[in-house]
Each structure stands twice: as structure tokens, then as C-alpha cells.
Amino acid sequence: MRTAYSVENVRAAERQAMARLPEGALMQRAAAGLAAACAGLLPKVYGARVVLLVGPGDNGGDALYAGARLARRGAAVTAVPAEPGRVHPAGLAALRAAGGRLSAAVPDRADLVVDGLLGIGGQGGLRPAAAALAERIPPGAPVVAVDLPSGVDADTGEVAGAAVRADTTVTFGAYKPGLLVDPGAALAGEVRLVDIGLDPAALGTPAAAALEDADLATLLPRPGKASDKYSRGVVGVVAGSAQYPGAAVLAVEGALRGGAGAVRYVGPAHEEVLARHPETLIGRGRVQAWVVGPGLGGDRAEEAARALAEPVPVLVDADGLRGLDPAVLRARTAPTLLTPHAGEAAALLGVPRAEVESGRLAAVRELAGRFGAVVLLKGSTTLVCDGRGPVRVNPTGTPWLATAGSGDVLSGLAGSLLAAGLPAADAASAAAYLHGLAAGRAAAGAPLLAQEVAAALPAAWRAVHGS
């Protein structure tokens, strides 16, 4: 699992390390890792044209020391300061001693550009002088960000103004939440972590975490020899309407392909569901979890209320989210999982959609706290928050999932995992991971339909388990 830590926690761990290490050791370790990453991105170091965009702080110092290492290997290194009177003095001296030079203007051509304008303490986007340098990055030149792209908020991923778009980000000591969560994540490119010797215990509690295959493999249920369809979990699906019968079909399919022992369907689209999935049980009965909302329409709020009154986990999606009462959800004794997209989250919070999109971490935390539920916030970066531990960031999302019905499949899949007994946060995290993995395999760079995502779920499951 990739864990990300707040700026405050990273700074505390850095102070502890600096107290026991020789002066400047952390910066030299960071510079060495940065230089190695840059060298690996160049066809050859000798003769390469490297441009350093340098801010006044330690981030600029990291870039200068890394540039000095590249210059000693024969690269032509040019440093361009955002504030000519404020440049890390020791880093600049090292660069000049290695044969690098200082320039007032960004060269027209470069084989590599290093963004050392702002560090993890920067907030509010790039200042005008730094933004002007970023605008002059030579077209086509690969950009390597030092610790995180300048202009991205390290704690939230928010971008409040101009920012650098990097092809690669070399981050030091620990991941930062802004590298995992959009819009910051979209600007970071490939993220590489350089170990500079921070004590993991000193980093404290992660603010965010991204699951990996090995983590997911421990979460996904597997039937044993004594398993039957009931012990594997029965999930009830309340979905579909005359206008949206396909939502019911897709939610049921997501549940079936998500490993449910059986699926009960309640709604007006039973003929369409049975035509596609004759194994579906029709009508209410005993279940281990409910999925309520996909394609439900606006006049069946009582269906959501009836499910929420039962002492089993309930996933609420789409139309089921309308008019939810936080007090009702907070009074439940069984887990509740809400799966809004940004527009639905905005309606629940009473804020503009743009506010949710630009501040996804804040939005998902606010929803979880207000409703006393686990929240899966869908979008370019899908987030899962239980209001207690780190926010989980799904790393397998793909733009190909932006297609009608994919959310219905996700709801059914997550519901099946709830019925199998997974805690709500684990069910949501595992479902988002599998959903994205399946979409990536099914799309393979081409448009796809939601039913194709559902069909690819077993292959994604096998890929995670390695069998």
C-alpha cells in the first residue's frame, strides 16, 4: 500500500532526521535521487541540455545540487531563477563549480526541464514570476517535478491558479496526498519515491493511502469447501424503472460477477433482469446487504427508506441519494455506504459541483462526517472515506469508465462484497480497484460499454489473485 502523509508530518520527520544526520545530508540524498531519475530519462547524460527552474527555497536547492551532479557527468545545465536575488547559495555554488551556468531567461530548447520552483509548503498556485517561467518551458521537453509539481497543494491536490504539468515527479521520503488525488495527481505524471532515510514511525498516521494488488488480494473473499450460495452472501438490488431498466440489469450483473452467492432483485425491470440473468431471485427475502438507487427514478424514495430500516449493510447510489436525512443514517447500527459522483456529492453538501471537483479530499471527508457513513466519491480519482482512517485513493481508474451504466456495475460489485462480509470501507475500496482494473483490461485503449466492464470483472479478479 502506498501511504501519503501531510506536510506537517513530513516536516516533523525531516526535523527528526536532520537532528541526527550531518548538516545538509537530507538535501544531498534528495539531490542524488533526483539526479539519478533525471539521468534515467535522458538518452544520454553527456551533452544533454538540462534546464533548472529554480525557486528561492530548499526545493530550488535540491534542483541545483541535482543539476551539479548532472553537469559533472557532462550535461549542459542552465539554472533559471524565479527570483534572481534569492537563490539557494550553496546549491548555486555547487552548480557553478560543476560547470553549470545561471541565466535570466529560459532557453528555447531543452532535453529535460527540472521544476524546482515551489516545494511542499507552497500554496495558492504559482506567483507571477514563477508562472512566467513555467509558461516558457520549451515545447516537447520532458518535465521532472521536484517533490511535487509547483502550484499543487501537497496536502489536498488542489490547484488554485497556475501550476506546472510534469511528466515525472520525484518525491522525497514519503508520498504526499496531492500526488495521489486529482487535480494534482493529473499534473504529477509518473511518481517516483526516493528514500532519504525518514523514520516511518516519525511520519505518524497517513492522510491517504492507495491500495495495490497485494492489498486487494487479502481483501477479496474466496469460497471454501463448505461454502454455499447463502454463506457466500446474498445481496438485494433495488434498482431500475420504466425509464431506466438497464440500470437494474447492470447492477445485478455487477453483483453476480462480484462473487455474490445469490442476487435478489426488487423492482419493475424483473423481466429484463431475468432475460439476461435467469439465476436472479425475484422479490424481497433475506439478504446480507442491500444496493438501492441505480436507475430508481424520483418517485420511489420509500424503497431506500425500507432498506435503510433493515439491520444489514446498505449501499445507496444515484436516485437513492436524493433527500437523504443525515440523522437517519447516523442512527443506523449497520454500515451504510454512499457512492455519489461529484454532482450528487455537491447536492448532498449544498455546494457547487466545481467546489467538490477542486477539493475532493475535503468533500469526501465532509460527507463521511456529516452522514456517519462510508463514502465512495466517484470521479477522476475515486476516494473512499470512513471518517476515521486515511482516505483511500483508487489507483486503477481510467477515463474509459466515463460511460453510461458503469456506476451501476460498481454499485452491484460493491454490494456483493458487503454481502460477503467485508467492512464497508474495504468493500468500497476493493470494488473501485476491481472496477478500474476490469475497465482497463476491457478497454485496452478503445471505447467500451458498461456491460463490457462487468464481463471483464472475473479476469480482473484472477489478475489480482495471480491465478
LINVENBEL-V820033 format. One record per residue. RES is the residue in one letter. SS is DSSP state (a for helix, b for strand, c for the rest). OMEGA is omega in whole degrees, -180 to 180 (999 if undefined). Layout:
RES/SS/OMEGA
RES/SS/OMEGA
//
This chain:
M/c/175
R/b/-179
T/b/-178
A/b/-172
Y/c/-180
S/c/178
V/a/-180
E/a/-179
N/a/179
V/a/179
R/a/179
A/a/179
A/a/178
E/a/179
R/a/179
Q/a/180
A/a/-179
M/a/180
A/a/-178
R/a/-178
L/c/174
P/c/-179
E/c/178
G/c/-175
A/a/-179
L/a/-180
M/a/179
Q/a/177
R/a/178
A/a/-179
A/a/180
A/a/178
G/a/179
L/a/180
A/a/180
A/a/179
A/a/179
C/a/-180
A/a/-180
G/a/-180
L/a/-180
L/c/175
P/c/171
K/c/-177
V/c/-176
Y/c/179
G/c/-180
A/c/178
R/b/-177
V/b/179
V/b/177
L/b/171
L/b/-163
V/b/173
G/c/-173
P/c/-173
G/c/-179
D/a/177
N/a/175
G/a/176
G/a/176
D/a/-179
A/a/-179
L/a/179
Y/a/176
A/a/177
G/a/177
A/a/179
R/a/179
L/a/179
A/a/178
R/a/177
R/c/173
G/c/177
A/c/174
A/b/-171
V/b/179
T/b/177
A/b/179
V/b/-178
P/b/174
A/c/178
E/c/-173
P/c/-180
G/c/-177
R/c/179
V/c/180
H/c/-170
P/a/-178
A/a/178
G/a/178
L/a/179
A/a/179
A/a/180
L/a/-180
R/a/180
A/a/-180
A/c/179
G/c/176
G/c/-177
R/b/178
L/b/-180
S/b/178
A/c/-176
A/c/178
V/c/178
P/c/-178
D/c/-178
R/c/177
A/c/174
D/c/179
L/b/176
V/b/179
V/b/-180
D/b/176
G/b/-174
L/c/-178
L/c/177
G/c/-175
I/c/177
G/c/-178
G/c/179
Q/c/172
G/c/179
G/c/-178
L/c/172
R/c/-173
P/a/-178
A/a/179
A/a/179
A/a/179
A/a/177
L/a/-179
A/a/179
E/a/-177
R/c/176
I/c/-178
P/c/180
P/c/177
G/c/-180
A/c/176
P/b/-178
V/b/176
V/b/179
A/b/179
V/b/179
D/c/171
L/c/180
P/c/-180
S/c/-178
G/c/178
V/b/176
D/c/-174
A/c/-177
D/c/-171
T/c/-173
G/c/-179
E/c/179
V/b/-176
A/c/-179
G/c/-179
A/c/179
A/c/179
V/c/172
R/c/-176
A/c/171
D/c/179
T/b/173
T/b/176
V/b/-176
T/b/-168
F/b/170
G/c/-177
A/c/173
Y/b/174
K/c/-177
P/a/-178
G/a/177
L/a/-177
L/c/-171
V/c/175
D/c/5
P/c/-179
G/a/-178
A/a/-180
A/a/180
L/a/-173
A/a/-176
G/c/176
E/b/-178
V/b/178
R/b/-179
L/b/177
V/b/178
D/c/178
I/c/173
G/c/176
L/c/178
D/c/-180
P/a/-180
A/a/-179
A/a/180
L/a/177
G/c/-176
T/c/178
P/c/173
A/c/-179
A/b/180
A/b/178
A/b/180
L/c/174
E/c/-175
D/a/-177
A/a/178
D/a/-177
L/a/-179
A/a/179
T/a/-178
L/a/-172
L/c/-180
P/c/174
R/c/-179
P/c/175
G/c/-177
K/c/-177
A/c/-176
S/c/169
D/c/-174
K/c/-180
Y/c/180
S/c/177
R/c/176
G/c/175
V/b/-180
V/b/176
G/b/-179
V/b/175
V/b/-171
A/c/173
G/c/179
S/c/177
A/c/-180
Q/c/-175
Y/c/179
P/a/-179
G/a/178
A/a/178
A/a/-180
V/a/-177
L/a/178
A/a/177
V/a/-180
E/a/177
G/a/179
A/a/-179
L/a/-179
R/a/176
G/c/174
G/c/179
A/c/176
G/c/178
A/b/178
V/b/173
R/b/178
Y/b/177
V/b/179
G/c/-174
P/c/-176
A/c/-175
H/a/179
E/a/178
E/a/180
V/a/-179
L/a/179
A/a/-179
R/a/-175
H/c/-176
P/c/179
E/c/-177
T/c/173
L/b/-178
I/b/177
G/c/-178
R/c/179
G/c/-178
R/c/177
V/c/174
Q/c/177
A/b/176
W/b/168
V/b/-175
V/b/168
G/c/-175
P/c/177
G/c/-171
L/c/-174
G/c/-172
G/c/-173
D/c/-178
R/c/-179
A/a/-179
E/a/179
E/a/178
A/a/-180
A/a/-179
R/a/178
A/a/-178
L/a/179
A/c/-179
E/c/-176
P/c/178
V/c/177
P/b/-180
V/b/171
L/b/180
V/b/-176
D/c/167
A/a/-176
D/a/178
G/a/-178
L/a/-176
R/c/174
G/c/179
L/c/179
D/c/180
P/a/-178
A/a/179
V/a/-179
L/a/-178
R/a/180
A/a/-178
R/c/176
T/c/177
A/c/-177
P/c/173
T/b/178
L/b/177
L/b/-176
T/c/-179
P/c/162
H/c/-172
A/a/-180
G/a/179
E/a/177
A/a/179
A/a/179
A/a/179
L/a/-178
L/a/-178
G/c/-180
V/c/176
P/c/179
R/a/-179
A/a/179
E/a/176
V/a/-178
E/a/-177
S/a/-179
G/c/-171
R/a/-180
L/a/180
A/a/-177
A/a/-177
V/a/177
R/a/179
E/a/179
L/a/-179
A/a/-180
G/a/-176
R/a/-175
F/a/-179
G/c/-175
A/c/167
V/b/-177
V/b/172
L/b/-179
L/b/-178
K/c/177
G/c/-177
S/c/166
T/c/178
T/c/-177
L/b/176
V/b/-178
C/b/176
D/c/178
G/c/-178
R/c/-177
G/c/178
P/c/173
V/b/-180
R/b/-176
V/b/-180
N/c/-177
P/c/-172
T/c/-178
G/c/179
T/c/178
P/a/180
W/a/177
L/a/178
A/c/-178
T/c/-176
A/c/175
G/c/-177
S/a/177
G/a/177
D/a/177
V/a/-180
L/a/180
S/a/178
G/a/179
L/a/180
A/a/178
G/a/179
S/a/180
L/a/172
L/a/-179
A/a/178
A/c/176
G/c/179
L/c/171
P/c/-172
A/a/-179
A/a/178
D/a/179
A/a/-180
A/a/-178
S/a/-180
A/a/-180
A/a/180
A/a/-179
Y/a/-180
L/a/-179
H/a/179
G/a/179
L/a/180
A/a/-180
A/a/179
G/a/180
R/a/-177
A/a/-177
A/a/-177
A/c/176
G/c/-179
A/c/178
P/c/179
L/c/178
L/c/-180
A/a/-180
Q/a/177
E/a/175
V/a/179
A/a/-179
A/a/-178
A/a/-178
L/a/178
P/a/178
A/a/177
A/a/178
W/a/179
R/a/-179
A/a/180
V/a/-179
H/a/180
G/c/-180
S/c/999
//
